[in-house]
């Protein structure tokens, strides 16, 4: 396969997944902001959302003060923000158009229709009328795109590069989410909380779980009140949790192995080592050594992995 084609397929999937992840975080933050809370707590939540996406400097340069309305606009509609939902869906569609002949008709039409429809919805003010419904639609279109891809694409290199992009992006996003959200409530691990704090914590941890479709899964797996260390375990180490770091790395390694060649053997080894660390890791050891340090290192390793995949497969070689 041409490296240029692989690059378009890889980034098409990354941008689609990024749009879904942004919609998930925005929806949960929006729902949480409707709960009784002080203005400072609400603002801290929106600031955390910008931090997860590394958009805080860009946002402040443009808007200054952090407000719910401006953050939502910036992360949904702002075409100057390359990580906004509309920018991601546009980039996904443009990458798909560049490799139109490699995709099935169903995959192309799904991505193209998503782009056309999101423009119509934003133009007609559907996002302002009901933010939650709009964000649910973004998530649904991502699910549809992934399902159509798996249901109609030949299981060859094209599919493997698309899956690689999806799960690298998912691992990166889940790690950022856990890091920022746990960092914000680090004190929860120490001392007794008041009844009011415990009530807030329940909604806080529930929101984190809902942002990765993990609330029902948590109840099924642990059958207990929501505890921070178990939330961390579920989102980092559980291979049976679809959006966990472990599950994402399982898919990265599997798809990387399908396209591997001699020059990429070191990349595959590093991906396998990262997956092994998750497979044999224990949450008590991770918390004892520091969750923030662990996740910072994980993000460094996953970004290095993405860079190595780009060098090995995606950057056209100069003749």
C-alpha positions in Angstrom: 0.0 0.0 0.0 1.2 3.5 -0.8 2.3 5.3 2.4 0.2 8.3 1.3 -3.0 6.2 1.2 -2.2 4.6 4.6 -1.7 8.1 6.1 -5.1 9.3 4.9 -6.9 6.2 6.2 -5.0 6.4 9.6 -5.9 10.1 10.1 -9.5 9.7 8.8 -10.1 7.3 11.7 -8.3 9.3 14.2 -10.3 12.4 13.5 -13.6 10.5 13.6 -12.7 9.1 17.0 -11.5 12.5 18.2 -14.8 14.1 17.3 -16.6 11.4 19.3 -14.3 11.7 22.3 -14.8 15.5 22.3 -18.6 15.0 22.1 -18.5 12.5 25.0 -16.6 14.9 27.3 -18.7 17.9 26.3 -21.9 16.1 26.9 -21.0 14.9 30.3 -19.6 18.3 31.4 -22.7 20.0 30.1 -24.9 17.6 32.1 -22.8 17.9 35.2 -22.9 21.7 34.9 -26.7 21.6 35.4 -26.3 20.1 38.9 -26.3 22.5 41.9 -22.7 23.7 42.4 -20.7 26.9 42.9 -19.6 29.0 40.0 -16.0 28.2 40.8 -16.5 24.5 40.7 -18.4 24.8 37.4 -15.6 26.9 35.9 -13.0 24.4 37.1 -14.9 21.7 35.2 -14.8 23.6 31.9 -11.1 24.5 32.5 -10.3 20.8 33.0 -12.0 20.0 29.7 -9.8 22.4 27.9 -6.7 21.0 29.7 -7.6 17.4 28.6 -7.5 18.5 25.0 -4.5 20.8 25.5 -6.6 23.7 24.3 -6.4 26.0 27.3 -3.8 28.4 25.8 -5.6 28.7 22.5 -8.9 29.2 24.2 -7.6 31.9 26.5 -5.9 33.7 23.7 -9.2 34.0 21.9 -11.8 34.3 24.7 -10.0 35.1 27.9 -12.4 34.2 30.7 -13.7 30.7 30.8 -17.5 30.4 30.4 -19.6 27.3 29.6 -21.0 29.0 26.4 -17.7 30.0 25.0 -16.0 26.6 25.7 -18.9 24.8 24.0 -18.7 27.1 21.0 -14.9 26.8 20.8 -14.9 23.0 21.0 -17.9 22.4 18.7 -18.2 25.1 16.1 -14.8 27.0 15.9 -13.2 26.1 12.6 -10.0 27.8 13.7 -9.7 25.2 16.5 -8.2 22.1 14.8 -9.6 19.9 17.6 -13.2 21.2 17.4 -15.9 18.7 16.4 -16.6 20.5 13.1 -12.8 20.7 12.3 -12.4 16.9 13.1 -15.4 15.9 10.9 -14.1 18.1 8.1 -10.6 16.6 8.3 -12.1 13.1 8.4 -14.1 13.8 5.3 -11.2 15.3 3.5 -8.9 12.4 4.2 -11.7 10.0 3.1 -12.2 12.0 -0.2 -8.4 11.7 -0.9 -8.7 7.9 -0.8 -12.2 7.5 -2.1 -11.3 4.5 -4.3 -9.9 2.6 -1.3 -13.2 2.9 0.7 -16.4 1.1 0.1 -19.3 3.2 -1.0 -21.0 2.8 2.3 -18.0 4.1 4.3 -17.6 7.1 2.0 -21.3 8.0 2.1 -21.4 7.7 5.9 -18.5 10.2 6.3 -19.7 12.5 3.6 -23.3 12.6 4.9 -22.0 13.3 8.4 -20.1 16.3 7.2 -23.1 17.7 5.2 -25.5 17.1 8.0 -23.3 18.7 10.7 -23.1 21.8 8.7 -26.9 21.9 8.2 -27.5 21.3 12.0 -25.1 24.1 13.0 -26.5 26.5 10.4 -30.0 25.9 11.7 -29.1 26.3 15.3 -29.8 22.8 16.5 -26.7 22.8 18.7 -27.9 25.8 20.6 -31.4 24.5 20.9 -30.4 21.2 22.5 -26.6 20.6 23.0 -27.1 17.1 24.4 -29.1 15.9 21.5 -26.5 17.3 19.1 -23.6 15.7 20.9 -25.5 12.4 21.0 -25.8 12.7 17.2 -22.0 13.1 16.9 -21.4 10.0 18.9 -24.0 8.1 16.9 -22.4 9.0 13.6 -19.0 7.9 14.9 -20.5 4.5 16.0 -22.2 4.2 12.6 -18.9 5.0 10.7 -17.1 2.3 12.8 -19.8 -0.2 12.2 -20.0 0.4 8.5 -16.2 0.1 8.2 -16.2 -3.3 10.0 -19.2 -4.5 8.1 -18.2 -3.6 4.6 -14.4 -3.2 4.3 -12.2 -6.0 3.2 -10.0 -7.2 6.1 -6.7 -6.0 4.5 -4.1 -3.3 5.2 -6.7 -0.5 4.6 -8.8 -1.7 7.5 -5.8 -2.3 9.7 -4.5 1.2 9.4 -8.0 2.6 10.0 -8.2 0.5 13.2 -4.7 1.6 14.3 -5.8 5.3 14.0 -9.0 4.7 16.0 -7.4 2.9 18.9 -4.3 5.1 19.2 -6.6 8.1 19.5 -8.8 6.3 22.0 -5.9 5.3 24.2 -4.6 8.9 24.2 -8.0 10.4 25.0 -8.8 7.9 27.9 -5.4 8.5 29.5 -5.9 12.3 29.3 -9.4 12.0 30.7 -8.3 9.9 33.7 -5.3 12.0 34.4 -7.1 15.4 34.4 -10.2 14.2 36.3 -8.2 12.4 39.0 -5.8 15.2 39.3 -8.7 17.5 40.0 -9.9 15.4 43.0 -6.6 14.0 44.2 -7.6 14.7 47.8 -10.4 12.1 47.5 -7.8 9.4 48.1 -7.0 10.9 51.6 -9.1 11.5 54.7 -12.8 11.3 55.3 -15.1 13.4 53.1 -18.2 15.1 54.4 -21.6 13.8 53.3 -21.9 16.7 50.8 -18.5 15.9 49.4 -19.5 12.2 49.0 -22.6 13.2 47.2 -20.6 15.4 44.8 -18.0 12.7 44.4 -20.7 10.2 43.3 -21.8 12.6 40.5 -18.2 13.4 39.6 -17.1 9.7 39.3 -20.4 8.8 37.6 -19.8 11.6 35.0 -16.3 10.2 34.3 -17.7 6.7 33.8 -20.6 8.0 31.6 -18.1 9.9 29.4 -16.6 6.5 28.4 -19.9 4.6 28.4 -18.6 2.8 31.6 -21.3 3.5 34.2 -23.3 0.3 33.6 -20.1 -1.7 33.1 -18.8 -0.5 36.5 -22.0 -1.6 38.2 -21.9 -5.0 36.5 -18.2 -5.6 37.2 -17.9 -4.3 40.8 -21.5 -4.3 42.2 -20.5 -1.7 44.7 -20.5 2.1 45.3 -18.3 4.0 43.0 -14.7 4.2 44.3 -11.9 6.2 42.6 -9.4 3.4 42.7 -11.9 1.0 40.9 -12.7 3.7 38.3 -9.0 3.9 37.6 -8.7 0.2 37.4 -11.6 -0.1 35.0 -10.4 2.6 32.7 -6.7 1.6 32.7 -6.3 -2.2 33.3 -9.5 -4.0 32.4 -9.1 -5.6 29.0 -12.9 -6.3 28.8 -13.8 -2.6 29.1 -14.0 -1.3 25.4 -12.5 2.1 26.0 -9.8 1.2 28.6 -6.1 1.7 27.9 -5.6 -2.1 28.0 -8.4 -2.8 25.5 -7.1 0.0 23.2 -3.5 -1.3 23.3 -4.7 -4.9 22.6 -6.2 -3.5 19.3 -3.2 -1.4 18.5 -0.8 -4.4 18.8 -3.2 -6.7 16.9 -3.5 -4.4 13.9 0.1 -3.3 14.0 1.1 -7.0 13.8 -1.0 -7.3 10.6 1.0 -4.6 8.8 4.4 -5.1 10.4 7.5 -5.5 8.3 11.3 -5.7 9.2 11.8 -1.9 9.6 8.8 -1.7 12.0 9.9 -4.6 14.3 11.1 -2.2 17.0 7.7 -0.3 16.9 5.8 -3.6 17.3 8.1 -4.5 20.2 7.5 -1.2 22.0 3.7 -1.5 21.5 3.8 -5.1 22.9 5.8 -4.0 25.9 3.3 -1.2 26.6 0.5 -3.7 26.3 2.3 -6.1 28.6 2.7 -3.4 31.3 -1.1 -2.9 31.2 -1.8 -6.7 31.2 0.3 -7.4 34.2 -0.1 -4.1 36.0 -1.9 -3.7 39.4 -3.9 -0.7 40.4 -2.5 -0.6 43.9 1.0 -0.4 42.6 0.1 2.3 40.1 -1.6 4.4 42.8 1.3 3.9 45.2 3.9 5.2 42.7 1.6 8.0 41.5 -1.3 8.0 39.0 -0.3 11.3 37.4 3.3 10.2 36.8 2.1 6.8 35.4 -0.4 8.4 33.0 2.1 11.1 31.9 4.6 8.4 31.1 1.9 6.4 29.3 1.0 9.5 27.2 4.7 10.0 26.3 4.9 6.3 25.2 1.7 6.4 23.2 2.7 9.6 21.4 6.1 8.1 20.7 4.4 5.0 19.3 2.3 7.2 17.0 5.4 9.0 15.8 7.1 5.6 15.1 4.1 4.4 13.2 4.2 7.6 11.1 7.9 7.1 10.3 7.6 3.4 9.6 4.5 3.4 7.4 2.9 6.8 6.7 5.6 9.2 5.6 6.3 8.8 1.9 9.9 7.6 1.3 12.0 9.9 -0.9 13.2 8.2 -4.0 
